[in-house]
Structure formats: structure tokens, C-alpha cells
Amino acid sequence: MDTKSENGAYRVLARKYRPQNFDDLIGQEPMVRTLSNAFETGRIAQAWMLTGVRGVGKTTTARILARALNYQSDSIDQPTIDLKIPGEHCQAIMEGRHVDVIEMDAASHTGIDDIREIIEQVRYRPVSARYKVYIIDEVHMLSTQAFNGLLKTLEEPPPHVKFIFATTEIRKVPITVLSRCQRFDLRRIESGTLAQYLRKLAGLENIEVDDTSLAMIARAGEGSARDSLSIFDQAIAHGGGKVDADSVRSMLGLADRARIIDLFENLMSGNIAAALTEFREQYNIGADPAVVLTDLADFNHLVTRLRFTPDIADDVSLSEDERLRGRDFAQKLSIRTLSRSWQMLLKGIAEVENANRPVQAAEMVLIRLAHAADLPTLDEALKAITAGHISAAPQGGAPALPRPQGGGGSNAQANNQATANAIGTQSVGARGNNGSVAMRLVEPVQEPAQFQASVESQADNHAEPQIALNSLHDLVDLADKYRDVQFKILIKNYVRLASIAPGRLEIGLSDDAPRTLANDITQRLLTWTGVRWVVTVVRDVAGKTISEADTERRTMLVSDAREDPDVAAILAAFPGAKITDVRITAADTDDLENDHLNEDNILPEDDDL
């Protein structure tokens, strides 16, 4: 097949090898099977909606479908999907120049006037073909008026009219339009299928290419046949007609997959120095920092999948290193370790992409990853606390943090210090001769009962002497004592007291109270009083919150102040003045009615004063 077009211009591979019939489509077998059955039984729809990512073949499928609807040859004169022999209209349709197959780009024809033109033309029969076919690409770009104008014609089109829509944003298409169409979701093409397809085209083009290069190109295509062919075209030009792994890696800014696996092994072993050295070497030969982390995340995901579905190792797009070493990692690394590294890599990729200095940002991510491999899990730390190993000094020689004594620290702080010591002292894996930490093969699980006993033991050992609580004001004072201002505000604004007894508290919550407030109260009381309180939320509590009570009291005081003759006279003498605060000057509040108002607290607001 010639690479040049009729006028001598070069034709890119994506156009040169564009599928001409349903047999040429790759990776879309479910759609082809459905259409085959529909054509064989004569159940041909009036409209189709093709959706999928870019480059999977939506527009090509629409043209092949238009060709199948209008197929006509010396022996066949009816719609068919057997298109091996070109028919009378086939070439013109596939080249997009047939008079009865109208292709419209909705991105540049978005208005109601464009749709009105279609509505006026559908009543006329096709000029030479069997059906007049309207192919509207990127249909989600149509305006709301355009969609509404198309609805009636789409629901009851003339028998000689068919509609084929294509879109990458199916969620932007109104449901009223979708309900009038048969929908086909064109799937991403698997990397293995793309690699085999590229191998076939390389043979037709007489291009020397190795399997590693094809695998890299297929992965870079991300399931898009057009993108894969464009990258392959670029690789051929980059390599001067010969495609090898090094040239593809250099062209795409990729890291060597084998070296990515080496970097992954260093990270999982906790060998920070080796990991940083390997990363710098990859960066120096052109690897992008974000791409390196993305490749690490891909391999992390591959190892996790291999743990549950070992059969995926047979994928032809995988290299030998990925297949063999991936299986080895899948057997050694626990799911907790893989999940933790996956989360850290996802966050790290975003950090690197947004950082002003991506290299330094990537190195910090790798340091966190390697350091995390040397840390125990929460279960191991709690087990160390229960076993009483928290007093030993960490391996680096730093002294262990002391346990808090007396009332100066909270129980939560004690737990944090104990956990920090446990993290510093527990040996997670065997250390090799070079001092690196071996990969964590087994992560013990703490029994729930032991965990509960550990928490209760910590609470009993470090709790303060029991504190009596008789009202919500006592709880507010306790929050004041421990400088928990936010918790104090929550208590005053959202909590109504139903009843209170030693170790038991019944409260009502306002409608806008945080959902976790009752649990927060339980945790604070356990930490501050040393007693595990039972906090119960009840409905229809008649009492008021502290803030409501304060507001009501203030309103009454202001109202009483207005009725005072002296205050009334002052307000009358200064128009625009108002009472902003009322303070009781007498110490004995039982004689409130005998107290007088402090005149300094009546503040006029008139601008003339």
C-alpha cells in the first residue's frame, strides 16, 4: 500500500489504515455483534449514539454504518454488514463526499439555524443512495435550542432518513435525545490488542520494531487507536525508519521499565540512598519526574492486580521484567503496603505536577515512600504498646519520649507519644548487610479485644483525678481549662442539657449541630476526667443552649433598661441612640431589681454626639 496520496503528499498511518468495514475494527466486538444481528433480522434503528474516548473509532464506525445502510452491488441490493467487496457508494461514503451522507461537526454548527436546515431537508428523498444519513460529530456541543428543535424529527423521522451521532461527552447530551437513539459505548482498546495491531502495520510498512517499543507505544496511546498510530508515526520519523526502545523512550520522555522496577524495589526495601541515585540517573537521561512517579504508580497497580489475578501476566504488552518481577513482588508485598504506596504516589504525582521545582518535589515523595517502608503499621505500633516495648530508645540513638506524668498532659497526647516510641523501636524487617530494610512480607493484625484493652489501659494509667460535672457550664469550664476554644463554642451553641449524673450525660442537639458532636463529647470527657462517660442524645429537650439562655437574658435586661425612666429620658434626648450593653453593678444578683444601670453603658450612636 502506497504511503503517498494522489497528489504526492504523505498520508499518516491513522488515515492510511483507517478501517473500511466492520472486520477492520479492533476492540469493539460487542457493538459489531449487535449490529450484525440487527441487520440480519431487519431490526435497523432510526438513530444511533456512538460514545467513547478520542480515537477509538466513533467517526469511522459512523461512516462504515452509513456504508452498510446504503450498500449496493451487482449481487446485493439491501443493507448488510458484509462489506468485503466495495459497493457502488462505498468509496464516496468512506471519503466523506457522498451527497446523501451528510457529515456535520456540531462544534462549529451549534445553533438552531443549522438544525432547522436539517429539518427542512429531511423531507426530500436521497438523490442516489437508499438512505439519507446525517452524521453529527461531537453532538454534545449543540445548544439547548438545537437539541429541542431536533427532538420531533429524531422521534419520527421519514423512512428514508437515518441519524448517527458521535460524542466524547455523553453526559452532556440531554436524556430526551438519548432515549430516541440506540447507544453504543465504544471501549478503550486494550494495550495488548493495540500492540498486536501495531505489529501488523509495521510488517505492512516494512518497519523494524521490537516488542518493547510496541508495548510502550500502546501504553502511551491509552486505549486510542488513532493516538497509538500517531505516536508510531512519530517514532518511525524519530528513528529514521527504524523503531527501537531507546528512541521511543527518549521521544516520549519515559523511563526504562526495568529501571522503574529497580527504583520500586529500592523504595520497598527502604533504601533511600539507592532510590535517590536511581531517580537522578533516570532524570539525567531525560525522564520526566512526573512520568517516573506515574510509571511507579502503574507498576504498583500491576503488582496489586497480579496478587489477585495472576493470569494478566500473559498480556503481550507487558515486558519480561514486568511479568517475572511483578509476580515476585505480588507474592512478597502485602496489600496494606501496596495500598499505602499507591495513595502516596497519587498525592505525590499531583504535588510534582504543580511544583515549581518538580525534581526536588519528586525526590521528597520518594523519601516519604522509602521511609514509610521502614515504619510499622498502626496494628504493629499498638501491639508494641501492649507488649510494653515503648520505653526502649529508637535505633537512631534518640532517647525515647517520656510518658506524661501528673495532670500536665492529656490521654491523647500519651497515646501519641507511646505510638511514636513504638514506631521508632520496632524492627519491621530483617536488615541486609548494607543496612537497608528488607521488604515487609507479613503485617500482623491486632485482635480487637487487645486493641480495646490497650486503649482502656492507657486511659486508666494517664487520666486525671475524677472531676465532678453538674451542668453544661462545668463542661465549658473544663474546655477553658484545656484551652479547647472550638469545643467550648460547640457546647455553648448546640447542646441542651436533659440530665447529668456521674458517668452519664443526656443531651439534646440543635438541628444544625455537627454529626460527630456527641462522640466528640465522649472522647473529651474520657481524656479530661479519666472516666468513660455514656453520652446519650435524646429528642425534644425542653432546655436551652447556653448561647440561647445568654441571648434571652440579655434581651430581658435591655427590655428592662428601656422601661427605666432615666434611660427613657436619655434615649428621647438623643434621637438615634440605642442600648448596646447592660451591666449589673451590684454584686448580689438576688437583689437585681434594686440595682441601677451604669449610665456609661448607654452609648448614643447619633453622629452629632
N, C-alpha and C positions, 0 to 999 in steps of 0.2 A: 504494500500500500504506500502510495507516494506521500511524502511529508508536506509537499507544497500544494497550495491551492491552484485554481485555474489561472490566476493572474500572477503566479510565481511567488506569492507571499507564503511565509511559513505558517502552518497550521499547528496550533498547540495540541498536545495529546488529548486534552479534555474534549476538544471539538472533533479531532480526527477519529477518535474511538468512541464517539457518542453512541449509545445503544440505539439500534434501529428497530428492534422488536422486543417482545417480552422475554424471549430466551436470552437476550443480551443483558437484561437487568440482573444485577447481583445483590443478594441480601434481602430481596423483597418477595420471597416465595409466598407468604400468606396472601398478599394482595393479588399476585398473579393467579393463584389458585381460585380466589373468589371471582375474579373477572372471567376466568376461563369457564367456570360453571355457569356464570350469569349469561355469557354469550351462547353457550351450548344450549341452554334451556330457553333462550329468548327473553330472559328477565333483565333487560337492559334499562338501567336507571335513566332519569331525565337530567340529573346533575350529580357531579362528584366533587368532593372536597379532599384535596391531597395536602397533607401537612407533614412536616418534618424539618430537621435542621438543614442548613445550607449544604448544597452539593450532594444530596442523597438521590436526586433524580426526579424531582417533582415536575419540572417543566418538560423534561424528556418523556416522562410517563404520560403527561397530558398529550403530547404530540403522538406518541405511539397509540394512545387510546383513540385519538381523532383519526389516525390512520386505520385502526381496526374498525371503527364505525363506518368509514367510507371505503372499505376495501372492495376493489372491483378488478377482476382479471378475466381472461378468456374463459376460465372454467368456474370461477366463483363470483357470484354477484350478491353477496349478503355480508352482514357484519361477522367478522371472525377474528380470532387472535392468532391464527396460523398465518404468519406474515413472512415466512421464509422466502417466498417468491414475491418480488416487488410488484405492486398493482399499478393501476392507471394513475392514481392520485398520490401514491406513496411518497415519491421523491419531493414533490412540491410541498406536501404537508410537513415532512421532516425538515425541510429547509426554511419553513415558516413563510412561504409565499403563495399559498393556495388561497384563492378568492373566497372560498366557502369556510375556511378555518381562520377565524379572526382572533389574533392574539392581542391582548391589551395589558399594558403594565399599569396596575392600579396606583402605583406610586406617583405616576405623572398624569393620571386621569382619575382624579379623586372625586370630582363633583357630580351633582345630579344631572348636569347637562350631558356628560359623557354617557351616563346610564340611560338618559332619555333617548339618546341617539340609538342605543342598542334596542330599546323597547320599540322604537319606530321601525327598525329594520327586521325584527324577528318575524313579522307577519309575511315577509316575502320569502318565497321558496328558494333553496340553493340554486346556484347557477348551473353547476355541473355535477356536484357530488350528491350523495344520498342524504346527508345531514348537513345543516349549517351549525358549526361547532364554535362556541365562544370560549376561548381560554383566557381567563383573567388571572394574571400572576400577582402575587403579594396583595391578595384581595382584602386583607385586614386594613389596608391603607385607605379604603373607600370611606367617605364621610357618612355620617348617620343618615342624612337625607338620601344619599345614593343607595345605601342599603335598603331603606324603606321603599324607595322607588322601584327597586328590583324585586321586591318580595312577591307581588302578584304574578309577574311574568315567570318568576322562578317556580312558583307553585303550580301554575297551569300553562306551561309553555306549549307552543304549537308542536305537533308531532314530528316536524322536520327540524327541530332545534334541540341541541344539547349544550349544557354548560359544564365546564371543567374549571374549578377554582384551585389555586395553589397558594399556600401561605406558610410562613415560618412562625407566625404568632396566632395560633388557633384560638387562644383565649380572648383575643380582641375581635373575633368575629361574632356578631350577635347570634344568640341561640335560635332566633327565628329563621336565620339563614341556614344554620347548621341542620335544623330539623327538616329542611327541604332537600338535603343532599345525602348521598351515601359517602361516609367518611372513611378514608384510608390513611392510616398513620404509617408513613414510610420510616422504617427503623434505621438507626445508625448501622453502618456496615462493620462487622467485626474485623479486628486487626488482622486476624489470620486469613480471612476471606480477601481482604484488600491486598495482603502480601502475595497471595496466590495470583490475584488478578494482575498485579504489577509485574510479577514474574512472567506471565503470559505475554504482556505487552512488550516487555524487554526482549523476549525472543522474537517478536514480530519486528521490532526496531533494530535487532542485532546489537543490543547494548549489553556489555559485560557488567554484571552486577552481582554482589554477594548477598546471602540471606540476611546478614546483619543489617546491611543498608536498607533492604526492603522492609525489614521489621521496624527500623527507625522511621522510615518514611510513612509507613502505615500508621504507626502510633501518632506521629505528628499530624496526620490527616484527621484524627479524632472522629472516625466513622464517616467521613465525607469522601466520596469517590473523586469529586472534582478537585478538592483540596489536595488529595493524595497525588493525583495526576499532575497538578500544578507544581507540587514540590518535586516530583520525579523529573518533570521537565527542567526545573531549575537545577537539580542535581546533575542531569546529563550535561547541561551547559557549563556547570561549575567544574565538572571533571573532564571536560573536553571529549565527551563521548564515552567515558568510562566512569562507572559509579563504584566507589569503594567506601568503606565505613568511615575512614578518617575524613574524607572530603565532605561526606554528608554531616558528620558530627561538627565539623568546622563551619559548614554552611548554616546549620540550624542553631549553633551555639550550644550544642548538647555536650554532656559529659559522657565519658566511656561507661557503658553499663557495668562492665566488670569493676571499674574503679568506684562506681557508685556503691556496688555491693561491698567493696573493701571499706569504704567510708562508713557504711551501715554497720559492718562488723566492728569497726573501731568504736563507734558510738555505743553499741550494745554491750561492748566489753568495758566501757568506762575509760577507754584510753584517749584522754583529751588531747594530749600532745600529738599522737599519731593522726587523730581525726583532723586537727587544725592543719597539720602539714599536708595531708592528702587533699584537703579542700583548697589550700593555697596553690598546690600544683595544678589542680584542675582549673582553677581560676586563671592561672598564668598562661594556660594554653587556649584560653578563650571561652571557658564555660561561664555562663551567666549565673550569679549567686542564687537568684530566684529559681532558675531552672534546675540547679543542683538540688535545692530543697524539694522542689516538685518531684524530681526523679526519686529522691529518697522516700517521699510520701507514696509514690507509685509502687516502689518495691516493698515498702511496709505493708501496703494494701495487698500486694501479691502474696506475701508470706502469710498474711492472715487468711486469705482465701485458700491457699494451699493446705492450711491446717484443717479446714473443713471439707474442701473439695479437691482432693489430690489429682483428680483427672484433668484439671485445667493445665497441668504441666505439659500436656501433649499439644498445646496451642503452638502452631508453627511460628507465630510472631515472637515467641519467647526465645531468647538466646540460651545456649547450653549452660552458661553460668547462672542465669536466672532460674533455669529448670532444676539444676542439681543443688546449688547452694540455697535456693529458695526453699526446697524441701528440707534441707538440713536445718535452716533457721526455724521452719514451721514446727519441727519436732522439738527444738530446744527452748524456744521462747514461749512464754505464757501469754495468754490472751490479755491479761492485765498490762503486761509490759508493752505489747503491741498497741493496745488501745491508748495507753498513756503517750507513747511516742507519736502516734497518729495525731492526737489532739495538739501536742506541742508543735508538730510540723505544720499543721493547718494554720495555727496562730503565727508561727514563725514566717511562713510564706507571705502573709499579709503585712507583717512588720517589714520584711525586706523590700517588698514592692513599694511601700510608702516611705521608706527611709531615704534620707539624703545621702547616706553612706551605706549602700547595700552590702558591701563586703564585710564591714565591721558588724552590721546587724546580723548577717548570716553566721558569722563566727560566734556571736553571743548566743544565737539559737543552738548551734552545735554544742557549745559549752553546757548549756542547760540540759540538752539531751544526754550528753555523756555523763553529766553529774547525776541526772535522775536515775541512770542505770546503777549507780552506787548507793542509792537511797532505799531503805526498806519501805514497804507499803505500810499503810495505816494499820493493817492487821498485825504486821510484824512488830511495829512500834508498840502497840497495845500489849502484845504478848511479852515484849521486853519489860514493859512496866509491871505487868502481873508477875513476871518471874523475878522482879527485884533487881534488874541489871542497870538501873538508871543512875547509879552512883559512880560508875566507872568513868574514867577520862576518855574522851574521844581519841581516835587513832592518831590524829594530827598532833597530840600532845596538849591540846587545850583543856583546861580544867572543866569538869562537869558543872553545870549550873546548879546552885544550891536550891534546896526546897524552901519555899517561903515559910517563915515562922510567924506565929502570932497573927495579929489582925491586919497586917500591912498589905497583904496580897489576897486576891480573890482565888476561888477554887478553879476558875477557868484559867487563870494565869499559872496555877500549879500544874494543871494538865498540860498546858503548852510547854512549860519548862521540862516536864518529865518526858514528853514526846520528843522534844528537841534533843535531850540527852540520849534517848533510846536510838534516835536516828544516827547520832554521832558514834554510838558504841557498837551497834550490831553489825556483825560481819555478814554481808549479803551473799557472797560467793567466794569461791577459792581464788586466791591471788596467784598470778603466774610469776615466773622468775623476773619479769620486767616490771613488776609492781602493778600491772593492770588488773582490774577486777573482772573475774570471769562472768559470763552471761548468766542471768538468773534463770535457772531451769525449773525451780519449784518455788512457789509462793504459798506458804502455809495460810490456812484460813482460821481465824479465831472463832471459837464457839460463841454463840450469842450469850449463853449463860455466863461464861468467863468474862466477856466484854461488859456485861451489866455489873458483875461483881467488881470488876476493876474500876468502873466509874463510881459506884457507890463507895468503894473503899477510899478512893481519892477524895470524895466529898466528905466522908467522915473524918479523914485524917487532917484536912486543911480547912474545915469550916470554922466560922467564928462562933463564939458563945451565943446561945439562943437569944433572939431578940423578940420581945413581945410586940405584936401588932394589934391595934384595936380599931383602926379606922384607915381610910384611904390617905388621910393626912400623914399617918405614920409611915405609909409606904412611900409617899412623896418625900418625907424627911430622910428616909433610907436612901432614896435615889440621890438626894442632895449630898448625903454623907459620902457616897461613892462617885460623886461628880458625873452622874449619868443624866445629863440635861435632857437629851432626847426622850429617854424613857419617862422622865418626870412629866414632860409635856403630854405624852401619850396618856398617862394615867389621869392627868387633870382634865383632858379634853374628851376622852372616850369611855371612861369606866364609871359605872354606877354601882354602888355597894348594895348587895342584897343581905348578906350576913357574913360574919367573920368569927372564927374560933381558932384556937391553937392548931395549926397544921391544916386548916380548911378555910377556903375562901370562895364565897359565891358572889358572882358579879353579873351585871348586865352590861352589854356593849352597845354603843350607838351604831346607827346603820352604816356610817362611814368609817368605822374603826378598822384598822388593819387586821387581816385574817389571822395573822400569827401572834396577835397581841396576848391572847390567853396563854399560849405556850411560852412567850417571852417572859410573862409574869412568873410562870412556874420556874423557869430557869434562873431568873434573877433572885427569886426567894430562896432557891436551893443554894445559890452561890453566896448570898449575903447573910442568910440566917443559919445555914447548916442543917436545915430541916426540909425534907421533901414535902412541899405543900400540895394539897389537892385543890386545884383551881377549877371551879365549875361555872360554866356560862349558862345563865337562866334567862328566860324571856319575861317581858313585861315587868321590869323592875321599876317600882314607883319612885325611887330616889332620883337625885340629880347628880350630874358630874360636878366635880369641884369647880370647874370653869363656869358651869351653868349657875351654881349656887353663888359664886362670886359676882357674876353679872346681875343676878336678881337682887342681891344685897346692895350692890352699887346703885341699881335703878331706884330701889326704895329710898336710899339715902339722898339721892338727887331730888326725888319727888318731895321728900320731907323738907329739904332745903328750900325748894321753891315756895313752900307754904309758909316759911318763916317771914314775918313782916319786914324785918330789916333787909333780908335778902331780896324780897319782892320790891322794896323801895330802891335798892341799888340797881336791879335789873331794869326798873322803869326809868331810872335816871340816865342809864347808859343804853340806848337802843342798840341792838346787835350783840350785846354781851350775853354770855351763857355760862352755865356752871360746868366746869371741866373736871373738877375733883372735889371730893368731900372727905375731910379727915376729922376723926374724933379726937378732941384734945384731952378729954378726961381719961384716966387710966381704967376706971371701973366701968366696964361696958354694961353692967346691970342697971346703971342709972343713965342709960342712953338718952332718955327723954329730957334729962336735966342738963345734958351737955350743950354747949353752944358751938356754933360753926366758926372756924377760923376765917376771918374776912379775907386774909391773904390768898385763900384758895378759891375765891370767886374772881375769875380772871376775865375782864372785859375784852372783847375781840374787835371793838369798833376801831376803825383805822384812825379816828380823830383823837383817841385817848393816848 
